Amino acid sequence: MAEQRGQHYYNSPYKFNGKELDEETGLYYYGARYYNPKVSIWLSVDPHAERYPSWSPYNFVFNNPLIFIDPDGRDPIYGKNFWGNVKLIGDDGKTDGKSYLVRGDVKKDVKAATKEGQNYTGALIEGKNVMNIPTGGVMDDVVNSVNDTEKSGKENGGHSFIGDANATRWDEGPAAQPYKDQEGNEGARAQLIMFKINGKTQKPKDASNMEFWWHVHPNVTINGVSLGSSNPTDPADFNGQKSVQSIGFKGNSFVIGVRTGTVTFFTVDSKGNNKILMTVKYSDFKKMGGK
């Protein structure tokens, strides 16, 4: 690292965000773009600008450097820390308009690459250690489904295919109802018919190109039972997962809980076991998707 020292001062070229300041131009070099600190913008457009149509392609960290960072202007990779908060841990160096949440060995490898000053070049395929995060118009539709559930107290959801500019929203479910199980215990139930669109069930014949499906659990209380957790309902939600996996689905499934303010990713493994992959705060989920 190049440094300058004097008798009464210490002047390092690495300043804002730990990036090198070019004294001749007054610009910071981030690797992918140059940043002008006087007017707080990049000198060139974001290579991922299409992911954030509501923002200027010249903006820096969504105009909020206290919360967001941008190591080099490329695709972000996030991980969950010990305290349960989501942090930006690396970059894949690509311009495919995606955002990732990783864990386990993939998280370790991403952090190791970042520590060495490198982009992560390993596979980022959806699975138990890699979760793809909706961005752009798809994330807009996910957020809108949550807003609708908050207003109505009914389940909302939808799905999207790889390359879709927007998600396909499903018809809103009915109001939550009281029910009794086989042992006579009283409870509450909210439900949603998967792929019901404009009154008709339109389940795809091939889901191999489907990227996401999700639904929202409303915050309602019936018979003293409060709904609204992001925990997938067993067996209904896992049966839904099995049904789409049977037609080739390999993407990400998640439930958003309005009461708990969390998002839970889940799947069914190759042995038929129900698996919870990760739970994150809804606010962190939106942040990862650029909202």
C-alpha positions in Angstrom: 0.0 0.0 0.0 1.4 3.4 -1.0 1.3 5.9 1.9 2.6 9.4 2.7 3.8 10.4 6.2 5.0 13.8 7.5 6.2 14.9 10.9 2.8 16.4 12.0 0.4 14.6 9.7 -0.5 11.2 8.1 -2.0 11.3 4.6 -3.2 8.0 3.1 -4.6 7.9 -0.4 -7.2 5.4 0.8 -10.1 7.5 2.1 -13.9 7.3 1.6 -15.1 3.7 1.6 -11.5 2.7 1.8 -11.0 3.6 -1.9 -8.0 5.3 -3.5 -8.3 9.0 -4.2 -6.7 10.2 -7.4 -5.4 13.6 -6.4 -4.9 14.7 -10.0 -8.6 14.2 -10.9 -10.1 14.2 -7.4 -11.9 11.0 -8.2 -12.2 7.7 -6.3 -11.5 4.5 -8.3 -13.9 1.6 -7.4 -12.7 -0.9 -10.0 -15.7 -0.8 -12.3 -16.3 3.0 -12.3 -14.9 6.3 -11.0 -16.8 8.1 -8.3 -17.0 11.9 -8.0 -17.2 12.8 -4.3 -18.0 16.5 -4.8 -21.4 15.7 -6.5 -21.8 12.2 -5.1 -22.3 10.4 -8.5 -20.5 7.9 -10.7 -19.0 9.2 -13.9 -20.5 6.4 -15.9 -23.8 4.5 -15.7 -24.2 1.5 -13.4 -23.8 -1.7 -15.5 -26.8 -3.1 -13.6 -29.0 0.0 -14.1 -31.8 -2.1 -15.6 -32.3 -3.7 -12.2 -33.3 -0.4 -10.6 -35.5 1.5 -13.1 -36.7 3.8 -10.4 -33.2 5.1 -9.7 -30.8 7.2 -11.7 -28.1 5.0 -13.3 -25.6 7.5 -11.9 -26.7 7.3 -8.3 -24.4 6.0 -5.6 -25.7 3.4 -3.0 -29.3 4.6 -3.5 -28.3 8.0 -2.1 -27.8 6.5 1.4 -24.1 5.7 2.2 -24.9 5.2 5.9 -26.8 2.0 5.1 -25.5 0.8 1.7 -22.1 0.2 0.2 -20.9 -0.5 -3.3 -17.5 -2.1 -3.4 -17.0 -1.8 -7.2 -20.3 -1.1 -9.0 -21.1 -4.7 -9.9 -23.4 -7.5 -8.8 -23.7 -8.0 -5.0 -23.4 -11.1 -2.9 -24.7 -11.0 0.6 -24.3 -13.2 3.7 -26.0 -13.3 7.1 -23.7 -12.6 10.1 -23.7 -14.0 13.6 -26.1 -11.3 14.8 -28.7 -12.2 12.1 -28.1 -9.2 10.0 -27.5 -9.4 6.2 -24.2 -7.8 5.0 -22.6 -7.3 1.6 -19.7 -9.8 1.5 -18.5 -9.9 -2.1 -19.1 -9.7 -5.8 -19.3 -12.1 -8.7 -17.8 -9.6 -11.2 -20.7 -10.3 -13.7 -23.3 -8.0 -15.2 -26.3 -10.4 -15.2 -28.5 -8.3 -13.0 -28.7 -10.6 -10.1 -28.4 -10.4 -6.3 -27.5 -13.4 -4.1 -27.8 -14.5 -0.5 -25.3 -17.2 0.4 -24.4 -19.4 3.3 -22.2 -22.3 4.3 -19.2 -23.2 2.2 -20.2 -20.7 -0.5 -20.2 -17.9 2.0 -16.8 -18.8 3.2 -15.4 -18.9 -0.4 -17.0 -15.6 -1.3 -15.4 -13.9 1.8 -12.1 -15.5 1.1 -12.1 -14.2 -2.5 -13.1 -10.7 -1.3 -10.3 -10.7 1.3 -7.8 -11.4 -1.5 -9.3 -8.5 -3.5 -10.9 -10.9 -6.1 -14.4 -11.4 -7.5 -16.0 -14.7 -6.6 -15.8 -17.0 -9.6 -17.5 -20.1 -8.3 -21.0 -21.3 -9.2 -23.9 -19.4 -7.9 -26.6 -21.9 -8.6 -29.8 -21.9 -6.5 -29.6 -24.6 -3.8 -29.2 -25.0 -0.1 -26.3 -22.5 0.0 -27.3 -20.0 -2.7 -30.5 -18.0 -2.8 -31.3 -15.7 -5.7 -32.9 -12.5 -4.6 -35.6 -10.8 -6.8 -34.6 -7.5 -8.3 -36.2 -4.8 -10.5 -39.8 -5.2 -11.5 -40.0 -8.7 -9.9 -39.1 -7.3 -6.5 -41.6 -4.5 -7.1 -44.3 -7.1 -7.5 -43.2 -9.0 -4.4 -43.3 -5.8 -2.3 -46.7 -5.0 -3.8 -48.0 -8.4 -2.7 -46.9 -7.7 0.8 -48.6 -4.3 0.8 -51.8 -5.9 -0.5 -51.8 -8.5 2.3 -51.2 -5.9 4.9 -54.3 -4.0 3.7 -56.6 -7.0 3.2 -55.4 -9.6 5.8 -55.5 -12.2 3.0 -52.7 -14.2 1.4 -51.1 -13.0 -1.8 -48.3 -14.5 -3.9 -47.0 -15.1 -7.4 -44.2 -16.5 -9.5 -41.7 -15.4 -12.2 -39.6 -17.0 -14.9 -36.0 -16.3 -15.7 -35.8 -13.1 -17.7 -39.2 -11.8 -16.7 -39.4 -8.1 -16.3 -42.2 -8.5 -13.8 -43.7 -11.3 -11.8 -47.1 -12.9 -12.4 -49.4 -12.3 -9.4 -51.8 -14.9 -8.3 -55.4 -14.2 -7.3 -55.7 -13.1 -3.6 -56.8 -15.8 -1.3 -60.0 -15.8 0.9 -60.2 -14.4 4.3 -58.6 -16.4 7.1 -61.0 -18.9 8.7 -61.3 -20.7 12.0 -60.9 -24.5 11.9 -60.6 -27.6 14.0 -58.0 -30.3 13.6 -58.8 -34.0 13.8 -58.3 -33.9 17.6 -60.8 -31.0 18.0 -58.2 -28.3 18.6 -59.2 -24.9 17.4 -57.0 -22.9 15.2 -56.9 -20.5 12.2 -56.1 -20.9 8.6 -55.3 -18.6 5.7 -54.8 -20.1 2.2 -54.0 -19.3 -1.4 -54.4 -21.4 -4.5 -51.1 -21.6 -6.3 -51.1 -20.4 -10.0 -54.8 -19.2 -9.8 -54.8 -16.2 -12.1 -58.0 -14.4 -13.1 -60.1 -17.1 -11.7 -58.3 -20.0 -13.5 -55.6 -22.3 -12.3 -52.7 -21.9 -14.8 -50.0 -24.2 -13.4 -47.1 -24.5 -16.0 -46.4 -27.8 -17.5 -42.7 -27.2 -17.3 -41.2 -25.2 -14.3 -37.5 -25.7 -15.2 -37.3 -22.1 -16.2 -39.2 -20.7 -13.2 -37.0 -18.6 -11.0 -39.3 -17.8 -8.0 -42.6 -18.6 -6.3 -43.7 -17.0 -3.1 -46.6 -16.1 -0.9 -47.4 -13.8 2.0 -48.8 -14.9 5.4 -51.2 -12.2 6.8 -51.2 -10.8 10.3 -54.6 -11.9 11.6 -55.7 -13.5 14.9 -58.6 -16.0 15.0 -59.5 -18.3 18.0 -56.6 -16.8 19.9 -54.2 -18.0 17.2 -52.0 -15.3 15.5 -51.0 -16.0 11.9 -48.4 -14.0 10.0 -45.1 -15.9 10.6 -42.8 -16.6 7.7 -42.5 -20.3 8.6 -43.8 -22.4 5.8 -47.0 -24.2 6.6 -46.6 -27.9 7.0 -47.8 -29.8 5.0 -49.5 -27.3 2.6 -46.5 -25.1 1.6 -44.1 -28.1 1.3 -46.6 -30.0 -0.8 -46.7 -27.0 -3.0 -43.0 -27.1 -3.3 -43.1 -30.8 -4.1 -45.6 -30.1 -6.9 -43.4 -27.6 -8.7 -40.3 -29.6 -8.2 -42.0 -32.5 -9.9 -42.2 -30.4 -13.1 -38.6 -29.3 -13.0 -38.5 -26.3 -10.6 -35.1 -25.6 -9.2 -35.4 -22.0 -8.3 -36.1 -20.3 -4.9 -39.3 -20.5 -2.8 -40.0 -18.1 0.1 -42.7 -17.1 2.5 -43.0 -13.6 3.8 -44.5 -13.1 7.3 -46.3 -9.8 7.8 -46.4 -10.2 11.6 -42.8 -11.2 12.1 -41.4 -9.0 9.4 -39.3 -11.9 8.1 -38.7 -13.9 4.9 -38.0 -17.6 5.0 -36.5 -19.6 2.1 -37.4 -23.3 2.0 -37.3 -26.4 -0.1 -37.8 -30.2 -0.2 -34.5 -32.1 -0.6 -33.9 -35.1 -2.9 -34.9 -37.5 -0.1 -38.3 -35.8 0.4 -37.3 -34.0 3.6 -38.8 -30.5 4.3 -36.0 -28.0 4.7 -35.8 -24.4 6.0 -32.8 -22.8 4.3 -32.6 -19.4 5.8 -34.7 -16.6 7.4 -33.9 -13.0 7.0 -35.5 -9.7 8.0 -38.0 -8.4 5.4 -36.1 -5.0 5.4 -32.8 -6.8 4.6 -34.6 -8.8 1.9 -35.8 -5.6 0.2 -32.3 -4.0 0.6 -30.7 -6.9 -1.2 -33.2 -6.4 -4.0 -32.5 -2.7 -4.3 -35.5 -1.4 -2.5 
